[in-house]
Amino acid sequence: MATVEQRVDQADDTDVARRREISLRAMVPLCLATFAGIVNLIAPTPFLDELAADLDSSVPLVGQAVSIALLTAAFVGLVAGPLADHAGHRKILLAGLICAGISALGSALSTGYDSFMAARAVGGFASSMTVGLGFGAAASLFEGPARRRALSMIGASISLGTALGPLALAGISGPAGWRGAFAAIAVVAAAGVVTLLALFPAQPSSDGRDFALRRLLDSYRPILSERAMVLLYAAWALRAICWMGCLSFLGALFSERHDFSTSEVGAVFLLAGGAYMSGSLTAGGRLGAFNLRVLSLFALLGMAAGFGALYALSLPAVTALVALGVTTFIAGISQTAILTLVAERTTGGPSTTMMLTEMVVSVGAALGGGLGGLLLGGGGFVAMGTGLPLAALLSAALISRAPSPPRHVPVEPRPAQTA
């Protein structure tokens, strides 16, 4: 008969083995929650003209809907990450999906600009508690290669939502209008709630103490006090400047330089999103088993070279599409590799750590879009192709100075012992 200590050892070994294998019971709800959160976030983009007309507003004003949601998400994320580490991911993910449903339904029922923007602000709550915590939960539930694969699956869900979301919503709006498209998002969020409750494992609170502001601040101290983590976050922000700065004007590049129609530009974004998703999943497989710092470094250098050629050189349309596919594939690899480096290196809570990556990327994305606009206005696409890739090169330089996390060595569970 096993002693108490032996039973504890066996339970620990079982938990280690479970954390090193991907669980579909966890990943299906996580991927669906992330998909719902990102689609709700970017939902206004296909309907800016219709929204402006129906809400008695203007395209520039309505176009701020995504920015409002991102700004809200950044502030909510400061609390959501540590709270998830304290209370468990299931509760916060559930709250995020409910917020996504409320945001989408509120948008569908809005009667004016103010009510629509209020509904989009609620979408910021949803984004931080689904997209950000999707990465946090994956980093917390798994370790080793399973963690890397889980992070790549969350990244692929975001790419899928970004690529297919606007196309699907535009298709729904044909017979049902933009209000029907937003109502469809509420249905997806409801499906996410049901799936989360049915499949995702419940998690007890980390301890019996109440959550307080002092503990919120303490959650970030071990992360930001480590030089390697600061370097990784800075590299992540610089990567976002290059990525979002180039992505924001991708439609303008192909419509102005290659005379693509609106539908053809939509296909360009579908190509970019599909290639990005493929790169993210590839890095979650055998490719990610290599040194992650080296993989991140070469991926960032590839991003810089690819976007530099795409914007700075007058490539034929077919060559430009091939360059876009290769570059976004490499960008997907860089996402999984850097996020895995962050998850493996941190000494803080997993959700707090990964939520901070989302806040950093939001800031980088905003800076990238603004910088891209300035470069485009001052020197055209050539200036963009010269300036924005410098951010990726700086990111690579910081990655080269950040030490790799300890290499994962599989540990076999100890055999059961009997008394």
C-alpha positions as CSV (number, residue, x, y, z in Angstrom):
1,M,0.0,0.0,0.0
2,A,1.4,3.4,-1.0
3,T,2.4,5.9,1.6
4,V,1.1,9.5,1.7
5,E,4.4,10.8,0.3
6,Q,4.4,8.3,-2.5
7,R,0.8,9.2,-3.4
8,V,1.8,12.8,-3.5
9,D,4.8,12.0,-5.8
10,Q,2.5,10.0,-8.1
11,A,0.0,12.9,-8.3
12,D,2.9,15.4,-9.0
13,D,4.1,13.1,-11.8
14,T,0.7,12.8,-13.3
15,D,0.3,16.6,-13.3
16,V,3.7,17.0,-15.0
17,A,2.7,14.5,-17.7
18,R,-0.6,16.3,-18.2
19,R,1.0,19.7,-18.6
20,R,3.3,18.3,-21.3
21,E,0.5,17.1,-23.5
22,I,-2.0,19.3,-25.5
23,S,-5.5,19.0,-24.1
24,L,-8.3,19.6,-26.6
25,R,-10.7,20.1,-23.7
26,A,-8.7,23.2,-22.9
27,M,-7.7,24.3,-26.3
28,V,-11.0,24.2,-28.1
29,P,-12.7,26.7,-25.7
30,L,-9.5,28.9,-25.6
31,C,-9.3,29.1,-29.4
32,L,-13.1,29.8,-29.7
33,A,-12.9,32.5,-27.1
34,T,-9.9,34.1,-28.7
35,F,-11.6,33.9,-32.1
36,A,-14.8,35.6,-30.8
37,G,-12.8,38.3,-29.0
38,I,-10.7,39.3,-32.1
39,V,-13.6,39.2,-34.5
40,N,-15.7,41.4,-32.2
41,L,-12.7,43.8,-31.9
42,I,-12.3,44.3,-35.7
43,A,-15.9,43.9,-36.6
44,P,-16.6,47.6,-37.6
45,T,-13.8,47.6,-40.3
46,P,-15.9,46.2,-43.2
47,F,-18.8,48.6,-42.5
48,L,-17.4,52.0,-42.0
49,D,-19.3,53.7,-44.8
50,E,-22.6,52.1,-43.7
51,L,-22.1,52.8,-40.1
52,A,-21.3,56.4,-40.7
53,A,-24.5,56.8,-42.8
54,D,-26.8,54.9,-40.4
55,L,-25.4,56.5,-37.2
56,D,-25.4,60.0,-38.6
57,S,-21.6,60.3,-38.2
58,S,-18.5,60.3,-40.4
59,V,-16.1,57.6,-41.5
60,P,-13.1,59.0,-39.6
61,L,-15.2,59.2,-36.4
62,V,-16.6,55.7,-36.7
63,G,-13.2,54.5,-37.7
64,Q,-12.1,55.2,-34.1
65,A,-14.2,52.3,-32.8
66,V,-11.3,49.9,-32.9
67,S,-9.0,52.4,-31.3
68,I,-11.5,53.0,-28.5
69,A,-11.7,49.2,-27.9
70,L,-7.9,48.8,-27.9
71,L,-7.5,51.7,-25.4
72,T,-10.1,50.1,-23.1
73,A,-8.4,46.8,-23.4
74,A,-5.0,48.2,-22.4
75,F,-6.4,49.5,-19.1
76,V,-8.5,46.4,-18.4
77,G,-5.6,44.2,-19.1
78,L,-3.6,45.7,-16.2
79,V,-6.1,44.1,-13.8
80,A,-7.4,41.1,-15.8
81,G,-4.0,39.3,-16.0
82,P,-3.2,39.4,-12.3
83,L,-6.8,38.6,-11.5
84,A,-6.8,35.5,-13.7
85,D,-3.6,34.3,-12.0
86,H,-5.4,34.8,-8.7
87,A,-8.9,33.6,-9.4
88,G,-8.3,31.2,-12.3
89,H,-8.7,31.6,-16.1
90,R,-12.1,30.1,-16.5
91,K,-13.9,32.9,-14.6
92,I,-12.2,35.7,-16.4
93,L,-12.6,34.1,-19.9
94,L,-16.3,33.6,-19.2
95,A,-16.6,37.3,-18.2
96,G,-14.7,38.2,-21.5
97,L,-17.1,36.1,-23.7
98,I,-20.1,37.7,-21.9
99,C,-18.7,41.1,-22.6
100,A,-18.1,40.2,-26.2
101,G,-21.8,39.2,-26.5
102,I,-23.0,42.3,-24.8
103,S,-20.7,44.5,-27.0
104,A,-21.8,42.8,-30.3
105,L,-25.5,42.9,-29.4
106,G,-25.3,46.4,-28.1
107,S,-23.6,47.4,-31.4
108,A,-26.4,45.7,-33.4
109,L,-29.1,47.6,-31.4
110,S,-27.4,51.0,-31.2
111,T,-29.4,54.0,-32.3
112,G,-26.6,56.5,-32.6
113,Y,-22.9,57.2,-32.5
114,D,-22.7,57.5,-28.7
115,S,-24.4,54.2,-28.0
116,F,-22.4,52.4,-30.7
117,M,-19.1,53.7,-29.3
118,A,-20.1,52.7,-25.8
119,A,-20.8,49.2,-27.1
120,R,-17.4,49.1,-28.8
121,A,-15.7,50.2,-25.5
122,V,-17.3,47.1,-23.8
123,G,-15.6,45.2,-26.6
124,G,-12.3,46.3,-25.2
125,F,-13.1,44.5,-22.0
126,A,-13.9,41.4,-24.1
127,S,-10.7,41.7,-26.1
128,S,-8.4,41.9,-23.0
129,M,-10.2,39.0,-21.3
130,T,-10.2,36.7,-24.3
131,V,-7.3,37.4,-26.6
132,G,-4.8,38.4,-23.9
133,L,-5.9,35.7,-21.5
134,G,-6.0,33.1,-24.3
135,F,-2.2,33.4,-24.3
136,G,-2.0,33.5,-20.5
137,A,-4.1,30.4,-20.0
138,A,-2.1,28.5,-22.6
139,A,1.2,29.5,-20.9
140,S,-0.2,28.5,-17.5
141,L,-1.8,25.1,-18.4
142,F,1.1,23.7,-20.4
143,E,4.9,23.6,-20.3
144,G,7.7,22.6,-22.6
145,P,6.8,21.8,-26.3
146,A,3.1,21.6,-25.4
147,R,3.2,25.2,-24.2
148,R,4.8,26.3,-27.5
149,R,2.2,24.4,-29.5
150,A,-0.6,25.9,-27.4
151,L,0.6,29.4,-27.9
152,S,0.9,28.8,-31.7
153,M,-2.7,27.6,-31.7
154,I,-3.9,30.8,-30.0
155,G,-1.9,32.9,-32.4
156,A,-3.5,30.9,-35.3
157,S,-7.0,31.6,-33.9
158,I,-6.2,35.3,-33.9
159,S,-4.9,35.1,-37.5
160,L,-8.0,33.2,-38.6
161,G,-10.3,35.7,-37.0
162,T,-8.4,38.6,-38.6
163,A,-8.3,37.0,-42.0
164,L,-11.8,35.4,-42.2
165,G,-13.7,37.6,-39.8
166,P,-14.2,40.6,-42.0
167,L,-15.0,38.4,-45.0
168,A,-17.6,36.4,-43.1
169,L,-19.2,39.5,-41.6
170,A,-19.4,41.1,-45.0
171,G,-21.1,38.0,-46.4
172,I,-23.6,38.0,-43.5
173,S,-24.3,41.7,-44.0
174,G,-25.5,41.0,-47.6
175,P,-28.9,39.6,-46.5
176,A,-29.0,40.8,-42.9
177,G,-27.2,44.1,-42.9
178,W,-24.4,45.3,-40.6
179,R,-26.7,44.9,-37.6
180,G,-27.2,41.2,-38.5
181,A,-23.5,40.8,-38.8
182,F,-22.9,42.1,-35.2
183,A,-25.8,39.9,-34.0
184,A,-24.0,36.9,-35.5
185,I,-20.9,37.7,-33.3
186,A,-23.1,37.6,-30.3
187,V,-24.2,34.1,-31.3
188,V,-20.5,33.0,-31.6
189,A,-19.8,34.5,-28.2
190,A,-22.8,32.5,-26.7
191,A,-21.4,29.4,-28.3
192,G,-18.1,30.2,-26.7
193,V,-19.7,30.5,-23.2
194,V,-21.4,27.1,-23.6
195,T,-18.2,25.4,-24.8
196,L,-16.2,27.0,-22.0
197,L,-18.6,25.8,-19.3
198,A,-18.8,22.3,-20.8
199,L,-15.1,21.7,-21.5
200,F,-12.7,24.0,-19.8
201,P,-11.5,22.8,-16.4
202,A,-12.5,24.9,-13.4
203,Q,-9.5,26.3,-11.4
204,P,-9.5,27.1,-7.7
205,S,-8.2,30.4,-6.5
206,S,-4.5,30.5,-6.0
207,D,-5.0,31.2,-2.3
208,G,-7.6,32.2,0.2
209,R,-6.8,35.9,0.3
210,D,-8.8,38.7,-1.3
211,F,-7.4,40.4,-4.4
212,A,-6.1,43.9,-3.6
213,L,-4.5,46.8,-5.4
214,R,-1.2,46.2,-3.6
215,R,-1.1,42.6,-4.9
216,L,-1.8,44.0,-8.4
217,L,1.3,46.1,-8.3
218,D,3.3,43.2,-6.8
219,S,2.3,41.0,-9.7
220,Y,4.3,43.1,-12.2
221,R,7.5,43.6,-10.0
222,P,9.2,40.3,-10.7
223,I,8.6,40.6,-14.4
224,L,9.8,44.2,-14.9
225,S,12.8,43.8,-12.5
226,E,14.4,41.3,-14.8
227,R,16.6,42.7,-17.6
228,A,15.9,39.8,-19.9
229,M,12.2,40.4,-19.7
230,V,12.5,44.1,-20.4
231,L,14.6,43.3,-23.5
232,L,12.0,40.8,-24.7
233,Y,9.1,43.3,-24.2
234,A,11.0,46.0,-26.0
235,A,11.7,43.7,-28.9
236,W,8.1,42.7,-29.0
237,A,7.0,46.4,-29.1
238,L,9.5,47.1,-32.0
239,R,8.2,44.1,-33.9
240,A,4.7,45.4,-33.5
241,I,5.7,48.8,-34.9
242,C,7.1,47.1,-38.1
243,W,4.3,44.6,-38.4
244,M,1.3,46.9,-37.9
245,G,2.8,49.8,-39.6
246,C,3.3,47.7,-42.8
247,L,0.0,45.9,-42.4
248,S,-2.0,49.1,-42.0
249,F,-1.1,50.3,-45.5
250,L,-1.1,47.0,-47.3
251,G,-4.4,47.7,-49.0
252,A,-3.1,51.1,-50.2
253,L,0.0,49.5,-51.5
254,F,-1.8,47.0,-53.7
255,S,-4.6,49.3,-54.8
256,E,-2.3,52.2,-55.8
257,R,0.8,50.4,-57.1
258,H,-0.9,47.4,-58.6
259,D,-4.4,48.7,-59.3
260,F,-6.1,46.0,-57.2
261,S,-9.9,46.3,-56.8
262,T,-11.6,46.3,-53.3
263,S,-12.4,42.6,-53.6
264,E,-8.8,41.8,-54.7
265,V,-7.4,43.8,-51.8
266,G,-9.6,41.6,-49.5
267,A,-8.0,38.5,-51.1
268,V,-4.6,40.1,-50.3
269,F,-5.5,40.3,-46.6
270,L,-6.8,36.7,-46.8
271,L,-3.4,35.6,-48.2
272,A,-1.5,37.5,-45.5
273,G,-3.7,36.1,-42.7
274,G,-3.4,32.6,-44.0
275,A,0.3,32.7,-44.3
276,Y,0.7,34.3,-40.9
277,M,-1.4,31.5,-39.3
278,S,0.6,28.9,-41.1
279,G,3.8,30.4,-39.8
280,S,2.5,30.5,-36.3
281,L,1.5,26.8,-36.4
282,T,4.8,25.8,-38.0
283,A,6.7,27.4,-35.1
284,G,4.6,25.5,-32.7
285,G,5.8,22.2,-34.3
286,R,9.2,20.8,-34.9
287,L,10.7,24.1,-36.1
288,G,10.1,25.6,-32.6
289,A,12.2,22.8,-31.1
290,F,15.3,24.7,-32.2
291,N,16.9,27.5,-30.2
292,L,14.0,30.0,-29.8
293,R,16.2,33.1,-29.5
294,V,18.0,32.2,-32.8
295,L,14.7,31.4,-34.4
296,S,13.3,34.7,-33.3
297,L,16.4,36.5,-34.5
298,F,16.3,35.1,-38.0
299,A,12.5,35.6,-38.3
300,L,12.8,39.2,-37.4
301,L,15.6,39.7,-40.0
302,G,13.4,38.0,-42.5
303,M,10.5,40.3,-41.7
304,A,12.7,43.4,-42.1
305,A,14.0,42.1,-45.5
306,G,10.6,41.1,-46.8
307,F,8.7,44.2,-45.9
308,G,11.6,46.3,-47.1
309,A,11.5,44.7,-50.5
310,L,7.7,44.8,-50.7
311,Y,7.4,48.5,-50.0
312,A,10.7,50.0,-51.2
313,L,11.0,48.0,-54.5
314,S,8.6,48.3,-57.5
315,L,7.9,44.5,-57.7
316,P,5.5,43.0,-60.3
317,A,2.1,42.1,-58.8
318,V,2.7,38.4,-58.7
319,T,6.2,38.8,-57.2
320,A,4.8,41.2,-54.6
321,L,2.1,38.6,-53.6
322,V,4.8,35.9,-53.2
323,A,6.9,38.3,-51.1
324,L,3.9,39.1,-49.0
325,G,3.1,35.4,-48.4
326,V,6.7,34.6,-47.4
327,T,7.0,37.7,-45.2
328,T,3.8,37.1,-43.3
329,F,4.7,33.4,-42.9
330,I,7.9,34.5,-41.3
331,A,6.1,37.0,-39.1
332,G,3.9,34.2,-37.8
333,I,7.0,32.3,-36.8
334,S,8.4,35.3,-35.0
335,Q,5.2,35.7,-33.0
336,T,5.2,32.1,-31.6
337,A,8.9,32.1,-31.0
338,I,9.0,35.4,-29.1
339,L,5.9,34.7,-27.0
340,T,7.3,31.3,-26.1
341,L,10.6,33.0,-25.0
342,V,8.5,35.4,-22.8
343,A,6.5,32.5,-21.3
344,E,9.6,30.4,-20.6
345,R,11.7,33.2,-19.2
346,T,9.2,34.9,-16.8
347,T,9.3,34.6,-13.1
348,G,5.8,36.2,-12.8
349,G,2.3,34.9,-13.1
350,P,1.6,33.5,-16.6
351,S,-1.5,35.5,-17.3
352,T,0.1,38.7,-16.0
353,T,3.1,38.1,-18.2
354,M,1.1,37.3,-21.4
355,M,-1.4,40.1,-20.8
356,L,1.5,42.5,-20.6
357,T,2.6,41.3,-24.0
358,E,-0.9,42.3,-25.4
359,M,-0.6,45.8,-23.8
360,V,2.8,46.2,-25.2
361,V,1.7,45.1,-28.7
362,S,-1.2,47.6,-28.6
363,V,1.2,50.5,-27.9
364,G,3.5,49.3,-30.6
365,A,0.6,48.9,-33.1
366,A,-0.5,52.4,-32.5
367,L,3.0,53.8,-32.9
368,G,3.5,51.7,-36.1
369,G,0.3,53.0,-37.7
370,G,1.2,56.6,-36.9
371,L,4.8,56.2,-38.0
372,G,3.7,54.5,-41.2
373,G,1.3,57.3,-42.0
374,L,4.0,59.9,-41.5
375,L,6.5,58.0,-43.7
376,L,3.9,57.5,-46.4
377,G,3.0,61.2,-46.4
378,G,6.6,62.3,-46.4
379,G,8.3,59.9,-48.8
380,G,5.7,57.4,-50.1
381,F,6.0,53.7,-50.0
382,V,9.8,53.8,-50.5
383,A,10.1,55.7,-47.2
384,M,7.9,53.1,-45.5
385,G,10.0,50.3,-46.9
386,T,13.1,52.0,-45.7
387,G,12.0,53.2,-42.3
388,L,9.6,50.6,-40.8
389,P,11.9,47.6,-41.2
390,L,14.4,49.4,-39.0
391,A,12.1,48.6,-36.1
392,A,12.3,44.9,-36.9
393,L,16.1,45.2,-37.1
394,L,16.3,46.9,-33.7
395,S,14.0,44.2,-32.4
396,A,16.4,41.5,-33.6
397,A,19.3,43.4,-32.0
398,L,17.5,43.3,-28.6
399,I,16.6,39.6,-29.0
400,S,20.3,38.8,-29.7
401,R,21.1,40.3,-26.2
402,A,18.3,38.4,-24.4
403,P,19.5,35.0,-23.1
404,S,17.6,31.9,-24.1
405,P,15.5,30.2,-21.5
406,P,16.7,26.9,-20.1
407,R,16.3,24.1,-22.7
408,H,13.4,21.8,-21.8
409,V,14.5,18.4,-20.8
410,P,11.7,15.8,-20.6
411,V,11.3,14.2,-17.2
412,E,9.7,10.7,-17.1
413,P,7.2,10.1,-14.3
414,R,8.6,8.0,-11.5
415,P,7.2,4.5,-11.2
416,A,4.7,3.9,-8.6
417,Q,6.0,2.4,-5.4
418,T,4.3,0.2,-2.9
419,A,4.8,0.0,0.8
